[in-house]
Amino acid sequence: MSLPLQLDALDALPRTPASDVKKLGWRGVMRTVARDGKVVVTHHNTPEAVILSADAYDAILRALDAAAAPQRSALEELRARFDARLSALQAADAGDRLRSVMDAPPALRGEVRAGGSH
């Protein structure tokens, strides 16, 4: 079951004092959650907890996962490019090639170069 994700500001959520939680019991609190979707439990009018349904919690996790997907994809692409460049160091002739580059004089042709061209 997919719920639309709606995140309200803490001040906009229905409230119940902690004493009502004790007085009404868990079933009473869950009736409020079933009716309103979530409820803020307060102590001396200060928010202490938010109780929400398991479906609402799962919807939040799915939305967070979907929001993070582009960053994960970009990181995976960057990691693959790094690994591909780093794999050159695993070649059998990597040491010889590195020594050859380090022993050769720089060929700048009057240009200052810093870093790669990508």
C-alpha positions, 0 to 999 in steps of 0.5 A: 500500500503506497501512501502519499508522503505529506510532511507537516511542520511539527506545529501543524500536527495534532497534539496530545499530552503525555497524561492522555497517553497514560489515561487513554492507553495505547489503543486510544493513542492509536485511534488518534493516529488512525484518524489523523495519521500522526500525533505529537505527544507533549509534556507541559506543552513541549513536543517530546515525540511524534507517533505515526503509523508504520505505513507513514514511516515506510513512506518516509523511508521510501521518499528518503531513499528515492531522494538519495538515489541521484547522489548514490548514482553520481557517487557510483559513477565517480567511484567507477571512474576512479577505479578505472584510472587506479587500475593502471597501477595494477598493470605489470609494467606500471612501475616501469612506466612511472619511472619513465615518466618521472625520469623524462624532462617535462614537456610543457611547450610554454604552457602551464598545466595543472591536473588532468584534462577532464 
